[in-house]
Amino acid sequence: MRWLIGIGLLCGAVYIAVTGFLYSQQTQLIYPAPDMISPLPSGFEEVVLTTSDGIELRSFYRPASAGQPTAVYFHGNGGTLYGSLVATEQIAAAGYGLLLVEYRGYGGNAGSPSEDGFYADGRAALAFLRERQIAESDTILMGNSIGTGTAVQLATEITPKALLLTAPFTSLPDVAADVLWWLPVRLLIRDQYDSHAKIGDVNAPILVLHGSADELIPYQQGQALAAETARADFQLFAGEGHNLIFTPAVQAAQVEWLAGL
């Protein structure tokens, strides 16, 4: 009997230790910010977005062709400006303007990543577009993975031309609970990104794209997000995983959908 009690105490201690580790290290786990400083690509200018809390964000911008809107792109939690460039190749080829936002704590930028911080970064991007005389109605908000959380939040604060979400989640606790079902992650996780509660407040056309083979964020979360509003179209890509934003077929679908607005 004593050995059973001992095993139980040991398991309890391990459980508490793992829970404590995940709680204390959640910023590093949620935001594994690459330290890569992406080179400036041809056709873009390097710009500085200044946030409300005084952080300067190195980002990339290229103006739109005549008559075309401008897309603001928010990459995933392991992304870079170079990756953003690849993820928007066909958008750029179609003549859309692009503002590729680099977050605080990423790509050599100062600051520490967080939900509120990312929202501040996004608002700095919108302020930059206003300075360039680009109207909300000529602004497209795009997000991939965790970037969809910022894109949805901003789409509740302005009325953009469109909102494009690739591999989105309903909320960050939903993602964590799906992976770490044996831990009380909903009580532990600080950043929420509750897009499920917000998307009904978006007053713009919405495109949600997801891969059927996404093992990080199940496509059912993207499907549930789209089901919350009649403004959303949902497209499922058979066999695609979490990195579907980099596939030509997905980018072509974005361009085709935008052309139909």
N, C-alpha and C positions, 0 to 999 in steps of 0.2 A: 504493500500500500504506500509505503514511504517513497518508493521509487516513482510511483505514479504521481504523487504530489510534487516530487522533484521535477519530473518532466513537465508537469503543468506550469510550475513556477518558471522554469526555463523558457517554455514557449511564450508565457506571458511577458517575460522580460524582453525576449527577442521582438515580440509584437510591439511593445512600447518603444523599444529602441528604434525599430524601423519607422514607426509613426513619427517619433521625434525627429529622426533624420530627414524624412520627407518634408516635415513642416519647416524645419530650419533651412533646408536647402532648396525650397520650392522655386525661388527666383532663378537659381542657376539651372534647375531642371526644366522649367517652363521656357526660359529664355537662354538657350545655349548660344549666345551671341558670337558669331565668327569674328575674328580680329582682322579679317581680310579687308584691305582698303582697295576697292575696285578702281581700276584706271578709267579715266574719262573716255567714253566712246565717241567716235566720230558722229557729228550731227547734233550732239548735246552740249549744253553749257553746264558747268558746275555752279550751283547756286547754294546759298545759305538760307535755311529756314530758321527763324528765330522764334522760339516758343515763349509762352507767357511767363515761364519761370526762368527765362534767360539762357536757355541752352541753344547753341548753334548747331544745326544739323546739316552736314554736307550731303547734298542730294543732286540729282541730275534732272535737267529740264530741256525739252525741245519744243518749240512752238508748233502749233497746228498749221496744216495747209489751209488755204483760204476757204472759209465756210465750214470747217470741221471743228467739232468740240475737242476738249482736252480731257484726257483720262489721268486720274491720280491713282497710282498703284501702290498698295501696301503688301509687302511680301510676308512669307511665313516666318516662324520663329527661328529657323536655321538659315534664313536667306541672306542675300547680299544684293548690292546694287547691280552687280554683274548678272546675278540670277534674275533680277527684275527685268533687266534688258532682254534676256532670252525669253522670259515669260510673256513679253509684250511685242515680240517681233512683228507679228502680223497686224497688230493694232497700229504700230508705227508705219508699216508698209501701206496701210490704208489711208495714211495722211492725218491720223489723229495726233493732237498734241499729247505729250507725255510729261508727267511729273513723277519721277521715281523717288519715293520717299525713303530715306534711311533713318531708322529709329535712333533714339538716345541709347547709348551703350553699344551701338553696332557700328562697324566700319570706321572705327577711330573717333566716333562722336562721344562727347562727354555725357555723363548722366547714367542712371541705372534704369533698366527696363521695368515697366509696370503697366497695369491697365490704364490708370489715370495718366501716366506719362505718355503712353501711346496715343491716347485721345488728345493730349496737348500737342503732340507731334503732328497729328492729323489736322488740328485746327491751325497750326502754323502753316501747313501746306495750303489750306483754303485761304488764309490771309495773303499768302504769296500770290495766288491766282487773282485775288481781288486787286492787288497792287498792279497786276498785269492787265487789268480791265477785262478779265474773263468772268462772265456771268455764271450764276448757279445753273441756269438753264443750258449752259454750254459746258457743264462739268459732269464727267462720268466718274463715279467712284468704283474702284476695283479692289478686291481683296482676295488673298489666297490663304487658306488655312487660318492661322491666328490673325492674319491681316483682315479677315472678314469681320472680326469683332469690331475693329476700328472703323471699317467702311460702313457697317450698319449703324454704329453710333453717330457718325458724321451725317449719314443720310437722314437721321431724325432731326438734325440741327439745321440743315439746309434742304432745298428742293432741287436735287440734281436732275440732270437729263436722264440718268439711268444708274442702276446699282448692279454690279456684276460680282457674284460670289462663287469662288471655286473651292471645292472641298471644305465647305463651311461646317460649323458645329452649332448645336442649339445653345450650349453654354459650355464654358470650360470645366465646371464641375461634372457635367454630363460625360465629357470625354474622359476625365480622370476616373470617374466611378465605373465606367465601362472597362477600363484597363485594370484598375486596382480595386476590384469589387470587394475584396476582403479587408479593406481599410476604410475608416470613416472619413474619406477624402472630402466629402461635402462640408464637413465641419472644419476641415483643416485649411482648405484652399482659400487664399485671400482674393485673388483676381477672378472675376466672374464672367465677364464678356457675355452677358445674358442676351444674346441676339434673339432668342425665341420670344422673350418678353417685349422686345423693341421693334421687331420687323413690321408689325402691324401699323406702326406709326410712320412708316416710310411712304412718302407721297411721290413715288416715281416707279417706272417700270423696273422689274427686278428679274435677273437671270441667275438661276442657281444651277451649277454644273457639278457633278460628282461622278466618281468612278465606282463601278460595282465591286471592284476588288480592293477598295481602300481599307487597309487593315488598321490604320491609325484612327481615322474618324469614319465610322460606318456610314454608308450612303443614306441610311435611314434618317440620320440626323439632318442632312441636307434636305431630304424629302419632307421631313416634319417642319423644317423652317419654311419651305416654300408653301406648304399647306396652310400656313397661318394667314396668308393674304392672297386675295384674288389678283393682286398686281404681279405675282411671281410666276415665271415659267421655270419648270424643272426639266433638266436634260440629264439622263443617265448614260454614261459611257461604259459599255460592256468591256470587262477585262482590264480597265484602267485602275491604277492604284492612286496613292495619295499625291503623286507628282504629276497628275494629269495636265496641269497648267502648261507644262513644257512640251506637250504633244501638238503637232500641227493640226490635227482634227479638232481639238478643243479650241485652239486659237481661231481656227476658221469658223467654228460655230459662234464664237463671240462676235466676230466681224459681221457675219451674216445676220445675226440677231440685231445688232446695232443698226445695220443698214435698213432693217425693216421697221424701225421705230418711226 
